[in-house]
Amino acid sequence: MIAIDWGGSSLRAFRLNTAGVIIDQRRAACGILTGTDQFAHVLQQQIAEWNDPLIVLAGMIGSRQGWVEVPYVECPATLADIAAGMTKIDAPTFPNRSLWIVPGVLHRAATPNAVDVMRGEETQLCGLLQHLNAARHIACLPGTHSKWAIVEHGRIDCFFTAMTGELFELLRKHSLLARLMTDNTALDAPAFMQGIDRARQSGGLLHHLFSVRTSGLMGTLQPEQLASYLSGLLIAHELLDSLWAEQARDCTVHLIGSPALLESYSLAMRHLDITVELHDETLAATGAYALARHRGLLDESFHNSNQR
Amino acid sequence: MIAIDWGGSSLRAFRLNTAGVIIDQRRAACGILTGTDQFAHVLQQQIAEWNDPLIVLAGMIGSRQGWVEVPYVECPATLADIAAGMTKIDAPTFPNRSLWIVPGVLHRAATPNAVDVMRGEETQLCGLLQHLNAARHIACLPGTHSKWAIVEHGRIDCFFTAMTGELFELLRKHSLLARLMTDNTALDAPAFMQGIDRARQSGGLLHHLFSVRTSGLMGTLQPEQLASYLSGLLIAHELLDSLWAEQARDCTVHLIGSPALLESYSLAMRHLDITVELHDETLAATGAYALARHRGLLDESFHNSNQR
């Protein structure tokens, strides 16, 4: 089968054998917010030489701006609930194949205006669940919109979002702070740590952000260090202000992300005495495989491909 | 004399009689970050028919990106300290007039990366000091970079910045949240209040920001309400996370700003049980007049104009 994690900025494609082992993968910067709405055409280009009969897609591709809007499944959501919400799409571009989109997950908190949604991360969490026992675990999936989830007894219990990555990009590209920075995005560890330490002081994020400017003006930090300082500041605020900041201290946080994000988040977590276990983004493929198996799609596609 | 408050986005000009009463004023969107560096030319256009011999300028016009960089005066800073830091500039475009730039003020906190700076607000605070007794007072000057100051015994004791206004503009114009919003900037009071209440819940600003998106997605708020909700969220975070949140509760906060900012901030402060006293932006002129008098420039210019 083929597993596709199709978000706002990029598309990651994985090819798995019948045992669920990844045998090939690729990544392209053709997310659904990057301009195209010719989704079938883009997908065909990305998986041109992969002829597997089953394609499972997850991420913003199932949102209102995506290929087909697939309704959210509500928390607490088991693997079976999410598998049951998968929607088959009609794609004439792919004859003799079946395409399915994984639903997003929604969490409705008791307080007003506190609904939260995810699309794509639920599939990575389904992959993570394959590795965990039934106890309570905290997972963190950093990114444009970081997701924090509590999984327990094989289900996604609840989760919340922090807009850390998006704020970093906005401030780095469009703000007055950007005027003092270079384009350099390599992690400068000392500046990153200074950002973390600044976040631990009183005054709040809106105040701390201004220290990026003054540290640049005063020459405390060099122009090429300011992005790392800003990154440390924002990530530490995500960790310290987190709804589960206290709980995260008492257990291991499962961190799922790209190599660059795993590096910066694990550095910050260790600096803040949070124990962390790292997982790479292939969980998206493992999760899609687990969902396809639960939905009975693996037998079906095996059967279909035998018939052809 | 003429008092000019020249910031990043706009220029405000005031004409005062010898008693310090404002007799004319105007405003133009020709801030120093709006493109021009022909400062003398821009100023000449703005005050074309005002022939007063003394011009006092405050704001980012005295910064590195401005006309002449005037060194900061350090906190605690009295009116006399700030007056002593005023710098005369050589401006052939204005023969027989004297032009002075007011220095910015710098506050150096004990913690690393916690230096803070202001340019322009110190002049408004000098205006405010004319109205206050020697007791301890808190002032809030909301804006792109909001300033909070403690004044006592006729001096600016300490202050800090919150980047509330800049973050609002970034999120409203460039973020994923912007996709759900209309351009409408009129204050929608119910949505604004919902934003304030959301900020009082746990989870931190990075998390709360995402509720702008979900409230739009779920239809809890209409597209034309989302900017007001975001504004309430950010302003309440500025107030609740403020270094002086506790102190502000026990005294009157002197709020200085444009009519629109006075409206939204006073609404938020009252909702959070903070007592507030409103002051308009003419304090910039009153402050410039007080500084000119302290520096002995009023006698001098009176003398000069008599000589002509």
Contacts between the chains, C-beta under 8 A, distances in Angstrom:
chain1	res1	chain2	res2	distance
A	8	B	176	7.6
A	33	B	176	8.0
A	64	B	217	7.9
A	111	B	198	7.9
A	111	B	201	5.4
A	112	B	194	6.7
A	112	B	197	6.9
A	112	B	198	7.4
A	112	B	220	7.8
A	113	B	194	5.9
A	113	B	197	7.9
A	113	B	198	5.0
A	113	B	211	4.7
A	113	B	214	7.5
A	113	B	215	5.1
A	113	B	220	6.2
A	113	B	221	7.8
A	113	B	229	7.8
A	114	B	198	7.4
A	114	B	201	6.9
A	114	B	211	6.3
A	115	B	211	7.6
A	115	B	214	4.5
A	115	B	215	7.6
A	115	B	218	5.4
A	115	B	220	7.6
A	116	B	210	6.9
A	116	B	214	6.2
A	117	B	214	5.9
A	117	B	217	6.8
A	144	B	176	7.9
A	145	B	176	8.0
A	145	B	210	6.5
A	146	B	206	7.9
A	160	B	203	6.4
A	160	B	207	5.6
A	160	B	210	7.9
A	161	B	207	6.5
A	161	B	210	4.1
A	162	B	204	7.2
A	162	B	206	4.0
A	162	B	207	4.9
A	162	B	210	7.2
A	163	B	206	5.3
A	163	B	207	7.8
A	163	B	209	4.7
A	163	B	210	5.4
A	164	B	206	5.3
A	166	B	175	6.1
A	166	B	176	6.3
A	167	B	206	6.7
A	167	B	209	7.5
A	170	B	170	4.8
A	170	B	171	7.1
A	170	B	174	5.6
A	170	B	175	6.0
A	171	B	170	7.1
A	173	B	174	7.9
A	174	B	170	5.7
A	174	B	173	7.8
A	174	B	174	5.2
A	175	B	166	6.1
A	175	B	170	6.0
A	176	B	8	7.6
A	176	B	33	7.9
A	176	B	144	7.9
A	176	B	145	7.9
A	176	B	166	6.3
A	194	B	112	6.7
A	194	B	113	5.9
A	197	B	112	7.0
A	197	B	113	7.9
A	198	B	111	7.9
A	198	B	112	7.3
A	198	B	113	5.0
A	198	B	114	7.4
A	201	B	111	5.4
A	201	B	114	6.9
A	202	B	243	5.8
A	203	B	160	6.4
A	203	B	241	6.6
A	203	B	242	7.3
A	203	B	243	4.7
A	204	B	162	7.2
A	204	B	205	7.5
A	204	B	237	6.4
A	204	B	238	7.5
A	204	B	240	7.6
A	204	B	241	2.4
A	204	B	242	6.9
A	205	B	204	7.5
A	205	B	205	5.1
A	205	B	206	7.2
A	205	B	237	7.5
A	205	B	241	7.1
A	206	B	146	7.9
A	206	B	162	4.0
A	206	B	163	5.4
A	206	B	164	5.3
A	206	B	167	6.7
A	206	B	205	7.2
A	206	B	234	7.2
A	206	B	237	6.0
A	206	B	238	5.3
A	206	B	241	6.6
A	207	B	160	5.6
A	207	B	161	6.4
A	207	B	162	4.9
A	207	B	163	7.7
A	207	B	241	7.0
A	207	B	242	7.6
A	207	B	243	6.9
A	209	B	163	4.7
A	209	B	167	7.5
A	210	B	116	6.9
A	210	B	145	6.5
A	210	B	160	7.9
A	210	B	161	4.1
A	210	B	162	7.2
A	210	B	163	5.4
A	211	B	113	4.7
A	211	B	114	6.3
A	211	B	115	7.5
A	214	B	113	7.5
A	214	B	115	4.5
A	214	B	116	6.2
A	214	B	117	5.9
A	215	B	113	5.1
A	215	B	115	7.6
A	217	B	64	7.9
A	217	B	117	6.8
A	218	B	115	5.4
A	220	B	112	7.8
A	220	B	113	6.2
A	220	B	115	7.6
A	221	B	113	7.8
A	229	B	113	7.8
A	234	B	206	7.2
A	237	B	204	6.4
A	237	B	205	7.4
A	237	B	206	6.0
A	238	B	204	7.5
A	238	B	206	5.3
A	240	B	204	7.6
A	241	B	203	6.6
A	241	B	204	2.4
A	241	B	205	7.1
A	241	B	206	6.6
A	241	B	207	7.0
A	242	B	203	7.3
A	242	B	204	6.9
A	242	B	207	7.6
A	243	B	202	5.8
A	243	B	203	4.7
A	243	B	207	6.9
